[in-house]
């Protein structure tokens, strides 16, 4: 399933719609090149979790930022600057993935083999102008149901 976003505000809105349907322990893997909209979608998810999108910045230099002030905690990973496997292992990343919050993982393709087989995967593709194609795929029954709800609410 895919959606076309014509602007950053539309991408943020898609993130907000995703967030309204998230449950504790959900994992969202974001994949795309630099500047494709991953952080913008993460801001939308934060906004939909009622924590304010302005507090969300790319955690590139620390690998993970915890946001706890919304409906659910959000663990925002950014694996762009990941140098070695030990960097993520030493963080205890599994403790975040299986906690009572939502994990949003930018650059998930860098360590996709480490993450659970069940997740919602969003791939970003740049198009001319400010357009983006967001391609969603669900791995596991929970995420298939989530994707159905997202489709009902976005429907473009």
DSSP file (Angstrom, degrees, kcal/mol; ACC not computed):
  #  RESIDUE AA STRUCTURE BP1 BP2  ACC     N-H-->O    O-->H-N    N-H-->O    O-->H-N    TCO  KAPPA ALPHA  PHI   PSI    X-CA   Y-CA   Z-CA
    1    1 A X              0   0    0      0, 0.0   135,-3.5     0, 0.0     2,-0.3   0.000 360.0 360.0 360.0 139.9    0.0    0.0    0.0
    2    2 A X  E     -A  135   0A   0    133,-0.3     2,-0.3   120,-0.0   133,-0.2  -0.975 360.0-160.9-139.7 155.6    1.3    3.5   -0.8
    3    3 A X  E     -A  134   0A   0    131,-2.4   131,-3.1    -2,-0.3     2,-0.5  -0.958  17.2-133.2-130.3 148.5    0.4    7.1   -0.3
    4    4 A X  E     -A  133   0A   0     -2,-0.3     2,-0.5   129,-0.2   129,-0.2  -0.902  16.4-162.3-103.5 130.0    1.5   10.2   -2.0
    5    5 A X  E     -A  132   0A   0    127,-3.1   127,-2.6    -2,-0.5     3,-0.1  -0.951   8.2-170.0-110.5 129.0    2.5   13.2    0.2
    6    6 A X        +     0   0    0     -2,-0.5     2,-0.3   125,-0.2   124,-0.3   0.493  69.3   9.4 -94.6  -5.6    2.6   16.5   -1.6
    7    7 A X  S  > S-     0   0    0      1,-0.1     4,-2.0   125,-0.1     5,-0.1  -0.982  78.5 -98.1-163.2 167.7    4.2   18.4    1.3
    8    8 A X  H  > S+     0   0    0     -2,-0.3     4,-2.7     1,-0.2     5,-0.2   0.881 121.4  55.8 -61.6 -38.2    5.9   18.2    4.7
    9    9 A X  H  > S+     0   0    0      1,-0.2     4,-2.0     2,-0.2    -1,-0.2   0.873 106.9  49.3 -66.6 -34.5    2.5   19.0    6.4
   10   10 A X  H  > S+     0   0    0      2,-0.2     4,-2.2     1,-0.2    -1,-0.2   0.901 111.0  49.8 -67.6 -39.9    0.8   16.1    4.6
   11   11 A X  H  X S+     0   0    0     -4,-2.0     4,-2.0     2,-0.2    -2,-0.2   0.916 110.8  50.0 -63.1 -42.3    3.6   13.7    5.7
   12   12 A X  H  X S+     0   0    0     -4,-2.7     4,-2.1     1,-0.2    -1,-0.2   0.899 108.9  52.4 -61.6 -40.7    3.2   15.0    9.3
   13   13 A X  H  X S+     0   0    0     -4,-2.0     4,-2.2     2,-0.2    -1,-0.2   0.891 106.3  52.8 -64.0 -40.0   -0.5   14.4    9.0
   14   14 A X  H  X S+     0   0    0     -4,-2.2     4,-2.4     1,-0.2    -1,-0.2   0.918 109.0  50.9 -60.4 -42.7    0.1   10.8    7.9
   15   15 A X  H  X S+     0   0    0     -4,-2.0     4,-2.4     1,-0.2    -2,-0.2   0.897 108.3  51.6 -60.1 -41.1    2.3   10.3   10.9
   16   16 A X  H  X S+     0   0    0     -4,-2.1     4,-1.6     2,-0.2    -1,-0.2   0.891 109.1  50.0 -63.9 -40.1   -0.4   11.7   13.2
   17   17 A X  H  X S+     0   0    0     -4,-2.2     4,-0.6     2,-0.2    -2,-0.2   0.909 110.0  50.9 -64.7 -42.2   -3.0    9.3   11.7
   18   18 A X  H >< S+     0   0    0     -4,-2.4     3,-1.6     1,-0.2     4,-0.2   0.945 108.0  53.8 -57.0 -48.2   -0.5    6.4   12.3
   19   19 A X  H >< S+     0   0    0     -4,-2.4     3,-1.7     1,-0.3    -1,-0.2   0.839  97.1  63.5 -59.6 -37.3   -0.1    7.5   15.9
   20   20 A X  H 3< S+     0   0    0     -4,-1.6    -1,-0.3     1,-0.3    -2,-0.2   0.732 108.8  42.8 -61.3 -20.5   -3.8    7.5   16.7
   21   21 A X  T << S+     0   0    0     -3,-1.6    -1,-0.3    -4,-0.6    -2,-0.2   0.333  89.7 116.5-107.7   5.4   -3.8    3.7   16.0
   22   22 A X    <   -     0   0    0     -3,-1.7     2,-0.3    -4,-0.2    80,-0.1  -0.456  43.8-162.1 -81.8 149.4   -0.6    2.7   17.8
   23   23 A X    >   -     0   0    0     -2,-0.1     3,-2.0    78,-0.1    -2,-0.1  -0.833  39.1 -74.5-121.0 160.5   -0.4    0.4   20.8
   24   24 A X  T 3  S+     0   0    0     -2,-0.3    78,-0.2     1,-0.3    77,-0.2  -0.303 119.7  24.9 -54.6 135.6    2.3   -0.1   23.4
   25   25 A X  T 3  S+     0   0    0     76,-3.2    -1,-0.3     1,-0.3    77,-0.2   0.371  85.4 145.5  90.4  -4.0    5.2   -2.1   21.9
   26   26 A X    <   -     0   0    0     -3,-2.0    77,-2.7    75,-0.2     2,-0.4  -0.371  34.6-152.7 -68.7 147.8    4.5   -1.1   18.3
   27   27 A X  E     -b  103   0A   0     75,-0.2    93,-2.5    -2,-0.1     2,-0.5  -0.987   9.6-169.3-128.1 125.4    7.5   -0.8   16.0
   28   28 A X  E     -bc 104 120A   0     75,-3.2    77,-3.0    -2,-0.4     2,-0.6  -0.967   7.9-160.0-116.7 118.0    7.7    1.5   13.0
   29   29 A X  E     -bc 105 121A   0     91,-3.0    93,-3.1    -2,-0.5     2,-0.5  -0.878   5.8-160.2-102.2 121.8   10.7    1.1   10.7
   30   30 A X  E     -bc 106 122A   0     75,-3.3    78,-1.9    -2,-0.6    77,-0.7  -0.882  10.5-178.4-107.0 128.8   11.4    4.1    8.4
   31   31 A X  E     + c   0 123A   0     91,-2.8    93,-2.8    -2,-0.5     2,-0.3  -0.989  25.4 100.5-131.2 129.3   13.6    3.5    5.3
   32   32 A X        -     0   0    0     -2,-0.4    93,-0.1    91,-0.2     3,-0.1  -0.908  62.7 -74.7 169.5 166.6   14.7    6.1    2.8
   33   33 A X    >   -     0   0    0     91,-0.5     3,-1.7    -2,-0.3     5,-0.3  -0.186  68.6 -65.5 -76.0 171.7   17.4    8.3    1.6
   34   34 A X  T 3  S+     0   0    0      1,-0.3    -1,-0.2     2,-0.1     0, 0.0  -0.308 122.7  13.4 -56.6 131.0   18.6   11.5    3.3
   35   35 A X  T 3  S+     0   0    0     -3,-0.1    -1,-0.3     1,-0.1    -2,-0.1   0.639  87.2 123.6  78.9  15.0   15.9   14.2    3.2
   36   36 A X  S <  S-     0   0    0     -3,-1.7    89,-0.1    88,-0.1    -2,-0.1   0.605  87.8 -92.0 -87.8 -10.3   13.1   11.9    2.2
   37   37 A X  S  > S+     0   0    0     -4,-0.2     4,-2.4    87,-0.1     5,-0.2   0.529  82.9 129.0 118.3   8.2   10.8   12.7    5.1
   38   38 A X  H  > S+     0   0    0     -5,-0.3     4,-2.2     1,-0.2     5,-0.1   0.940  81.2  42.8 -61.7 -48.6   11.6   10.1    7.8
   39   39 A X  H  > S+     0   0    0      1,-0.2     4,-2.3     2,-0.2    -1,-0.2   0.867 111.6  55.9 -67.4 -35.0   12.0   12.7   10.6
   40   40 A X  H  > S+     0   0    0      2,-0.2     4,-1.9     1,-0.2    -1,-0.2   0.921 108.8  46.9 -62.2 -43.5    8.9   14.6    9.4
   41   41 A X  H  X S+     0   0    0     -4,-2.4     4,-2.4     1,-0.2    -2,-0.2   0.909 109.9  53.6 -64.0 -40.9    6.8   11.5    9.7
   42   42 A X  H  X S+     0   0    0     -4,-2.2     4,-2.4     1,-0.2    -2,-0.2   0.886 107.0  52.1 -60.2 -38.9    8.3   10.9   13.2
   43   43 A X  H  X S+     0   0    0     -4,-2.3     4,-2.4     2,-0.2    -1,-0.2   0.891 108.6  51.0 -63.6 -39.0    7.3   14.4   14.1
   44   44 A X  H  X S+     0   0    0     -4,-1.9     4,-2.5     2,-0.2    -2,-0.2   0.892 108.6  50.9 -64.7 -39.6    3.8   13.6   12.9
   45   45 A X  H  X S+     0   0    0     -4,-2.4     4,-1.5     2,-0.2    -2,-0.2   0.929 110.5  49.6 -62.4 -44.4    3.7   10.4   15.0
   46   46 A X  H  <>S+     0   0    0     -4,-2.4     5,-2.3     1,-0.2     6,-0.5   0.913 110.8  49.9 -60.0 -43.1    4.8   12.5   18.1
   47   47 A X  H ><5S+     0   0    0     -4,-2.4     3,-1.6     1,-0.2    -1,-0.2   0.915 109.5  50.9 -62.3 -43.4    2.1   15.0   17.4
   48   48 A X  H 3<5S+     0   0    0     -4,-2.5    -1,-0.2     1,-0.3    -2,-0.2   0.753 106.5  54.9 -66.5 -24.3   -0.5   12.2   17.1
   49   49 A X  T 3<5S-     0   0    0     -4,-1.5    22,-3.6    -3,-0.2    23,-0.3   0.366 119.4-115.8 -86.8   4.5    0.7   10.8   20.4
   50   50 A X  T < 5S+     0   0    0     -3,-1.6    -3,-0.2    20,-0.2    -2,-0.1   0.868  84.8 114.7  64.5  42.0    0.1   14.3   21.9
   51   51 A X  S   <S-     0   0    0     -5,-2.3    -4,-0.2    19,-0.1     4,-0.2   0.426  82.3-102.9-116.5  -1.2    3.7   15.1   22.8
   52   52 A X    >   -     0   0    0     -6,-0.5     3,-1.1    -5,-0.2     4,-0.2   0.675  15.2-127.5  83.7 117.2    4.2   18.0   20.4
   53   53 A X  G >  S+     0   0    0      1,-0.2     3,-1.4     2,-0.2    -1,-0.1   0.732 101.2  72.0 -69.8 -21.7    6.2   17.6   17.1
   54   54 A X  G 3  S+     0   0    0      1,-0.3    -1,-0.2   -11,-0.1    -2,-0.1   0.740  91.5  58.8 -68.0 -20.6    8.5   20.5   17.9
   55   55 A X  G <  S+     0   0    0     -3,-1.1     2,-0.7    -4,-0.2    -1,-0.3   0.620  89.2  89.6 -80.6 -12.2   10.2   18.4   20.6
   56   56 A X    <   +     0   0    0     -3,-1.4     2,-0.3    -4,-0.2   -13,-0.1  -0.774  49.4 158.3 -94.5 118.6   11.2   15.8   18.0
   57   57 A X        -     0   0    0     -2,-0.7     2,-0.2   -15,-0.1     8,-0.0  -0.902  54.0 -81.2-127.8 161.3   14.5   16.2   16.3
   58   58 A X        -     0   0    0     -2,-0.3     3,-0.4     1,-0.1    20,-0.1  -0.452  33.9-148.7 -63.8 127.5   16.6   13.7   14.5
   59   59 A X    >>  +     0   0    0     -2,-0.2     3,-2.3     1,-0.2     4,-1.5   0.050  48.6 139.7 -85.4  29.2   18.6   11.8   17.2
   60   60 A X  T 34  +     0   0    0      1,-0.3    21,-0.3     2,-0.2    -1,-0.2   0.746  68.9  44.8 -47.0 -36.7   21.5   11.3   14.8
   61   61 A X  T 34 S+     0   0    0     -3,-0.4    -1,-0.3     1,-0.2    -2,-0.1   0.576 122.9  34.0 -91.8  -7.2   24.3   12.0   17.2
   62   62 A X  T <4 S-     0   0    0     -3,-2.3     2,-1.4    16,-0.0    -2,-0.2   0.390  93.3-134.7-123.3   0.4   22.9   10.0   20.1
   63   63 A X  S  < S+     0   0    0     -4,-1.5    15,-2.4    15,-0.2     2,-0.3  -0.075  81.4  37.6  70.2 -35.0   21.2    7.1   18.3
   64   64 A X  E     -D   77   0A   0     -2,-1.4     2,-0.4    13,-0.2    13,-0.2  -0.996  57.3-169.3-148.5 141.5   18.0    7.3   20.4
   65   65 A X  E     -D   76   0A   0     11,-1.8    11,-2.9    -2,-0.3     2,-0.5  -0.994  17.6-144.0-125.0 136.3   15.9    9.9   22.0
   66   66 A X  E     -D   75   0A   0     -2,-0.4     2,-0.5     9,-0.2     9,-0.2  -0.864  12.2-171.8-100.5 131.1   13.1    9.1   24.5
   67   67 A X  E     +D   74   0A   0      7,-2.7     7,-3.3    -2,-0.5     3,-0.2  -0.979  13.9 164.0-121.1 115.5   10.0   11.2   24.5
   68   68 A X        +     0   0    0     -2,-0.5     5,-0.1     5,-0.2    -1,-0.1   0.394  48.6  88.5-114.5   2.2    7.7   10.4   27.4
   69   69 A X  S    S+     0   0    0    -18,-0.1    -1,-0.1     5,-0.1     4,-0.1   0.338  76.3  72.4 -92.1  10.6    5.2   13.2   27.7
   70   70 A X  S    S-     0   0    0      2,-0.3   -20,-0.2    -3,-0.2   -19,-0.1  -0.246 103.8 -71.7-108.2-163.7    2.5   11.9   25.4
   71   71 A X  S    S+     0   0    0    -22,-3.6     2,-0.3     1,-0.2   -21,-0.1   0.866 122.8  10.3 -58.2 -39.0   -0.2    9.2   25.3
   72   72 A X  S    S-     0   0    0    -23,-0.3    -2,-0.3   -49,-0.0    -1,-0.2  -0.977  92.8-101.1-134.9 148.3    2.5    6.6   24.9
   73   73 A X        -     0   0    0     27,-0.3    29,-2.8    -2,-0.3     2,-0.5  -0.399  35.5-146.9 -63.1 149.0    6.3    7.0   25.3
   74   74 A X  E     -De  67 102A   0     -7,-3.3    -7,-2.7    27,-0.2     2,-0.7  -0.987   7.9-159.9-122.9 128.1    8.1    7.2   21.9
   75   75 A X  E     -De  66 103A   0     27,-3.3    29,-2.7    -2,-0.5     2,-0.8  -0.919  13.3-162.4-107.1 108.3   11.6    5.8   21.4
   76   76 A X  E     -De  65 104A   0    -11,-2.9   -11,-1.8    -2,-0.7     2,-0.3  -0.810   7.7-171.9-102.1 103.5   13.0    7.6   18.4
   77   77 A X  E     -De  64 105A   0     27,-2.9    29,-2.8    -2,-0.8     2,-0.4  -0.678  10.1-172.9 -91.3 145.6   16.0    5.7   16.9
   78   78 A X  E     + e   0 106A   0    -15,-2.4     3,-0.4    -2,-0.3   -15,-0.2  -0.895   4.8 179.3-137.3 110.0   18.2    7.1   14.2
   79   79 A X    >   +     0   0    0     27,-2.0     3,-1.4    -2,-0.4    28,-0.1   0.258  50.2 107.9 -95.8  11.8   20.7    4.6   12.9
   80   80 A X  T 3  S+     0   0    0      1,-0.3    -1,-0.2   -17,-0.1   -19,-0.1   0.901  87.4  36.0 -56.9 -44.7   22.3    6.9   10.2
   81   81 A X  T 3  S+     0   0    0     -3,-0.4     2,-0.3   -21,-0.3    -1,-0.3   0.207  81.5 139.4 -97.1  15.6   25.6    7.4   12.1
   82   82 A X    <   -     0   0    0     -3,-1.4     3,-0.1     1,-0.2    -3,-0.1  -0.451  27.5-177.4 -62.6 121.0   25.7    3.9   13.6
   83   83 A X        +     0   0    0     -2,-0.3     2,-0.3     1,-0.3    -1,-0.2   0.845  60.6   1.5 -91.1 -38.5   29.4    2.9   13.3
   84   84 A X    >>  -     0   0    0      1,-0.1     3,-1.5     0, 0.0     4,-0.7  -0.987  69.9-107.8-151.2 157.7   29.3   -0.6   14.7
   85   85 A X  H >> S+     0   0    0     -2,-0.3     4,-2.1     1,-0.3     3,-0.7   0.838 113.3  64.8 -54.2 -38.4   26.8   -3.2   15.9
   86   86 A X  H 3> S+     0   0    0      1,-0.2     4,-2.8     2,-0.2    -1,-0.3   0.805  90.4  66.9 -58.5 -30.4   28.1   -2.8   19.5
   87   87 A X  H <4 S+     0   0    0     -3,-1.5     4,-0.5     1,-0.2    -1,-0.2   0.922 109.4  34.7 -58.3 -45.1   26.8    0.8   19.5
   88   88 A X  H X<>S+     0   0    0     -4,-0.7     5,-1.2    -3,-0.7     3,-0.5   0.852 116.0  55.1 -79.6 -35.1   23.2   -0.3   19.4
   89   89 A X  H ><5S+     0   0    0     -4,-2.1     3,-1.4     1,-0.2    -2,-0.2   0.895 103.6  55.7 -64.2 -38.8   23.7   -3.4   21.5
   90   90 A X  T 3<5S+     0   0    0     -4,-2.8    -1,-0.2     1,-0.3    -2,-0.2   0.721  99.8  61.2 -68.4 -19.9   25.2   -1.4   24.3
   91   91 A X  T < 5S-     0   0    0     -3,-0.5    -1,-0.3    -4,-0.5    -2,-0.2   0.655 108.7-123.7 -76.4 -15.2   22.1    0.8   24.4
   92   92 A X  T X>5 +     0   0    0     -3,-1.4     3,-1.9    -4,-0.5     4,-0.8   0.921  40.1 179.0  69.7  44.2   19.9   -2.2   25.2
   93   93 A X  H >><S+     0   0    0     -5,-1.2     4,-2.2     1,-0.3     3,-0.5   0.784  72.4  62.3 -53.4 -32.5   17.8   -1.6   22.2
   94   94 A X  H 3> S+     0   0    0      1,-0.2     4,-2.0     2,-0.2    -1,-0.3   0.834  94.9  61.4 -65.5 -30.3   15.6   -4.6   22.9
   95   95 A X  H <4 S+     0   0    0     -3,-1.9    -1,-0.2     1,-0.2    -2,-0.2   0.867 108.8  43.4 -62.0 -35.0   14.5   -3.1   26.2
   96   96 A X  H X< S+     0   0    0     -4,-0.8     3,-1.6    -3,-0.5     5,-0.4   0.920 110.7  54.1 -73.6 -45.4   13.0   -0.2   24.2
   97   97 A X  H 3< S+     0   0    0     -4,-2.2    -2,-0.2     1,-0.3     6,-0.2   0.830 116.3  37.9 -60.9 -32.7   11.5   -2.4   21.5
   98   98 A X  T 3< S+     0   0    0     -4,-2.0    -1,-0.3    -5,-0.2    -2,-0.2   0.153  97.6 104.2-107.2  19.1    9.6   -4.4   24.0
   99   99 A X  S <  S-     0   0    0     -3,-1.6     4,-0.1    -5,-0.1    -3,-0.1  -0.120  90.4 -90.3 -86.0-171.1    8.7   -1.6   26.4
  100  100 A X  S    S+     0   0    0    -76,-0.2   -27,-0.3   -75,-0.1     2,-0.1   0.188 100.2  74.2 -90.7  16.8    5.4    0.0   26.8
  101  101 A X  S    S-     0   0    0     -5,-0.4   -76,-3.2   -77,-0.2     2,-0.4  -0.391  86.9 -91.7-113.5-166.2    6.1    2.7   24.3
  102  102 A X  E     - e   0  74A   0    -29,-2.8   -27,-3.3   -78,-0.2     2,-0.5  -0.932  30.0-146.2-111.7 132.2    6.3    3.0   20.5
  103  103 A X  E     -be  27  75A   0    -77,-2.7   -75,-3.2    -2,-0.4     2,-0.5  -0.890  12.4-173.0-102.1 125.0    9.6    2.6   18.7
  104  104 A X  E     -be  28  76A   0    -29,-2.7   -27,-2.9    -2,-0.5     2,-0.6  -0.978   9.2-166.3-116.2 118.8   10.2    4.7   15.6
  105  105 A X  E >   -be  29  77A   0    -77,-3.0   -75,-3.3    -2,-0.5     3,-0.7  -0.897   4.7-161.6-118.1 107.2   13.4    3.7   13.8
  106  106 A X  E 3  S+be  30  78A   0    -29,-2.8   -27,-2.0    -2,-0.6   -75,-0.2  -0.602  81.4  17.4 -81.8 147.8   14.9    5.9   11.1
  107  107 A X  T >  S+     0   0    0    -77,-0.7     3,-2.0    -2,-0.2     4,-0.3   0.854  77.2 162.3  59.5  37.3   17.4    4.3    8.8
  108  108 A X  G X   +     0   0    0    -78,-1.9     3,-1.4    -3,-0.7     7,-0.2   0.747  60.4  73.7 -60.1 -24.7   16.1    0.9    9.9
  109  109 A X  G >  S+     0   0    0    -79,-0.3     3,-0.5     1,-0.3    -1,-0.3   0.709  81.9  71.4 -64.2 -17.9   17.7   -0.8    6.8
  110  110 A X  G <  S+     0   0    0     -3,-2.0    -1,-0.3     1,-0.2    -2,-0.2   0.804 121.1  10.7 -68.7 -28.0   21.1   -0.4    8.4
  111  111 A X  G X> S+     0   0    0     -3,-1.4     3,-2.3    -4,-0.3     4,-0.7  -0.075  80.6 139.2-139.6  36.2   20.2   -3.1   11.0
  112  112 A X  G X4  +     0   0    0     -3,-0.5     3,-0.9     1,-0.3    -3,-0.1   0.814  69.1  63.3 -55.3 -32.9   17.1   -4.6    9.7
  113  113 A X  G 34 S+     0   0    0      1,-0.2    -1,-0.3    -4,-0.2    -4,-0.1   0.683 100.2  54.5 -67.4 -17.3   18.3   -8.1   10.6
  114  114 A X  G <4 S+     0   0    0     -3,-2.3    -1,-0.2     2,-0.1    -2,-0.2   0.692  93.5  85.3 -87.1 -20.1   18.3   -7.2   14.3
  115  115 A X  S << S-     0   0    0     -3,-0.9     4,-0.1    -4,-0.7   -21,-0.0  -0.418  90.9 -82.1 -90.2 160.4   14.8   -6.0   14.5
  116  116 A X        -     0   0    0      2,-0.1    -1,-0.2     1,-0.1    -2,-0.1  -0.091  31.4-123.0 -57.8 153.4   11.7   -8.1   15.1
  117  117 A X  S    S+     0   0    0     -3,-0.1     2,-0.6     1,-0.1    -1,-0.1   0.677  98.5  68.8 -71.0 -16.3   10.0   -9.9   12.3
  118  118 A X        +     0   0    0      2,-0.0     2,-0.3    20,-0.0    22,-0.2  -0.920  68.3 108.8-109.7 122.6    6.8   -8.0   13.1
  119  119 A X  E     - F   0 139A   0     20,-1.1    20,-2.7    -2,-0.6     2,-0.6  -0.969  66.6 -96.9-169.9 170.9    6.7   -4.3   12.4
  120  120 A X  E     -cF  28 138A   0    -93,-2.5   -91,-3.0    -2,-0.3     2,-0.5  -0.940  39.8-158.3-101.6 123.9    5.2   -1.6   10.2
  121  121 A X  E     -cF  29 137A   0     16,-3.0    16,-2.3    -2,-0.6     2,-0.5  -0.886   9.0-171.2-107.4 131.1    7.7   -0.7    7.5
  122  122 A X  E     -cF  30 136A   0    -93,-3.1   -91,-2.8    -2,-0.5     2,-0.4  -0.979   3.8-165.6-124.0 118.9    7.5    2.7    5.7
  123  123 A X  E     -cF  31 135A   0     12,-2.9    12,-2.9    -2,-0.5     2,-0.4  -0.871   9.5-148.1-104.5 137.5    9.7    3.3    2.7
  124  124 A X  E     - F   0 134A   0    -93,-2.8   -91,-0.5    -2,-0.4     2,-0.4  -0.877  12.2-173.3-109.3 133.4   10.2    6.8    1.4
  125  125 A X  E     - F   0 133A   0      8,-2.1     8,-2.6    -2,-0.4     2,-0.2  -0.992  20.8-132.1-128.2 125.7   10.7    7.7   -2.3
  126  126 A X  E     - F   0 132A   0     -2,-0.4     2,-0.3     6,-0.2     6,-0.2  -0.525  25.6-176.1 -75.3 139.1   11.5   11.2   -3.4
  127  127 A X        -     0   0    0      4,-2.2     4,-0.2    -2,-0.2    -1,-0.0  -0.836  41.8 -65.4-126.6 166.9    9.6   12.6   -6.4
  128  128 A X  S >  S+     0   0    0     -2,-0.3     3,-1.1     2,-0.1     2,-0.2  -0.161 108.0   2.3 -54.2 147.0    9.9   15.9   -8.3
  129  129 A X  T 3  S-     0   0    0      1,-0.2    -2,-0.1    -3,-0.1  -122,-0.1  -0.545 130.2 -37.5  74.8-140.2    9.1   19.0   -6.2
  130  130 A X  T 3  S+     0   0    0   -124,-0.3    -1,-0.2    -2,-0.2    -2,-0.1   0.244  99.9 128.1-102.2  11.9    8.2   18.2   -2.6
  131  131 A X    <   -     0   0    0     -3,-1.1    -4,-2.2    -4,-0.2     2,-0.4  -0.388  34.6-174.4 -73.4 146.4    6.3   15.0   -3.4
  132  132 A X  E     -AF   5 126A   0   -127,-2.6  -127,-3.1    -6,-0.2     2,-0.6  -0.991  18.9-143.6-135.5 143.7    7.1   11.8   -1.6
  133  133 A X  E     -AF   4 125A   0     -8,-2.6    -8,-2.1    -2,-0.4     2,-0.6  -0.957  15.1-161.2-104.8 125.6    5.7    8.3   -2.1
  134  134 A X  E     -AF   3 124A   0   -131,-3.1  -131,-2.4    -2,-0.6     2,-0.6  -0.932   4.8-163.4-108.1 113.0    5.3    6.5    1.2
  135  135 A X  E     -AF   2 123A   0    -12,-2.9   -12,-2.9    -2,-0.6     2,-0.4  -0.873   7.2-160.0-102.5 119.6    5.1    2.7    0.7
  136  136 A X  E     + F   0 122A   0   -135,-3.5     2,-0.4    -2,-0.6   -14,-0.2  -0.772  12.7 177.4-100.8 139.7    3.8    0.8    3.6
  137  137 A X  E     - F   0 121A   0    -16,-2.3   -16,-3.0    -2,-0.4     2,-0.5  -0.993  17.3-145.1-140.3 140.0    4.2   -2.9    4.3
  138  138 A X  E     - F   0 120A   0     -2,-0.4     2,-0.6   -18,-0.2   -18,-0.2  -0.877   6.3-165.3-107.6 129.2    3.0   -4.8    7.3
  139  139 A X  E     + F   0 119A   0    -20,-2.7   -20,-1.1    -2,-0.5     4,-0.2  -0.915  65.5  10.6-113.7 103.5    4.9   -7.7    8.8
  140  140 A X  S  > S-     0   0    0     -2,-0.6     4,-1.7   -22,-0.2     3,-0.2  -0.157  90.9 -82.9 109.3 154.2    2.7   -9.7   11.2
  141  141 A X  H  > S+     0   0    0      1,-0.2     4,-2.2     2,-0.2     5,-0.2   0.877 123.3  56.8 -61.0 -42.1   -1.1   -9.7   11.9
  142  142 A X  H  > S+     0   0    0      1,-0.2     4,-1.9     2,-0.2    -1,-0.2   0.914 111.4  43.9 -55.7 -43.0   -1.0   -6.8   14.3
  143  143 A X  H  > S+     0   0    0     -3,-0.2     4,-2.4     2,-0.2    -1,-0.2   0.760 107.3  58.2 -79.6 -25.2    0.6   -4.6   11.7
  144  144 A X  H  X S+     0   0    0     -4,-1.7     4,-1.8     2,-0.2    -1,-0.2   0.914 109.8  45.5 -65.4 -42.3   -1.8   -5.8    8.9
  145  145 A X  H  X S+     0   0    0     -4,-2.2     4,-2.0     2,-0.2    -2,-0.2   0.905 112.3  51.3 -65.4 -41.7   -4.7   -4.6   11.1
  146  146 A X  H  X S+     0   0    0     -4,-1.9     4,-2.4    -5,-0.2    -2,-0.2   0.921 108.8  50.9 -60.5 -44.5   -2.9   -1.3   11.8
  147  147 A X  H  X S+     0   0    0     -4,-2.4     4,-2.6     1,-0.2    -1,-0.2   0.868 107.0  53.9 -63.7 -37.2   -2.3   -0.8    8.1
  148  148 A X  H  X S+     0   0    0     -4,-1.8     4,-2.2     2,-0.2    -1,-0.2   0.919 109.9  47.6 -61.2 -43.6   -6.0   -1.4    7.4
  149  149 A X  H  X S+     0   0    0     -4,-2.0     4,-1.6     2,-0.2    -2,-0.2   0.905 111.5  50.3 -64.7 -41.5   -6.9    1.3   10.0
  150  150 A X  H  X S+     0   0    0     -4,-2.4     4,-1.9     1,-0.2     5,-0.3   0.930 110.0  50.5 -61.7 -45.2   -4.3    3.7    8.5
  151  151 A X  H  X S+     0   0    0     -4,-2.6     4,-1.1     1,-0.2    -1,-0.2   0.898 107.5  53.6 -60.9 -41.6   -5.8    3.1    5.0
  152  152 A X  H  < S+     0   0    0     -4,-2.2    -1,-0.2     1,-0.2    -2,-0.2   0.863 114.6  42.1 -59.1 -36.6   -9.3    3.8    6.2
  153  153 A X  H  < S+     0   0    0     -4,-1.6    -2,-0.2    -3,-0.2    -1,-0.2   0.719 127.0  28.1 -88.0 -22.3   -8.2    7.2    7.6
  154  154 A X  H  < S+     0   0    0     -4,-1.9    -3,-0.2    -5,-0.1    -2,-0.1   0.854  72.1 168.3-101.2 -60.2   -5.9    8.4    4.8
  155  155 A X     <        0   0    0     -4,-1.1    -4,-0.1    -5,-0.3    -3,-0.1   0.688 360.0 360.0  56.5  29.2   -7.4    6.7    1.7
  156  156 A X              0   0    0   -152,-0.0    -1,-0.1  -154,-0.0  -152,-0.1   0.453 360.0 360.0 -99.4 360.0   -5.6    8.6   -1.1
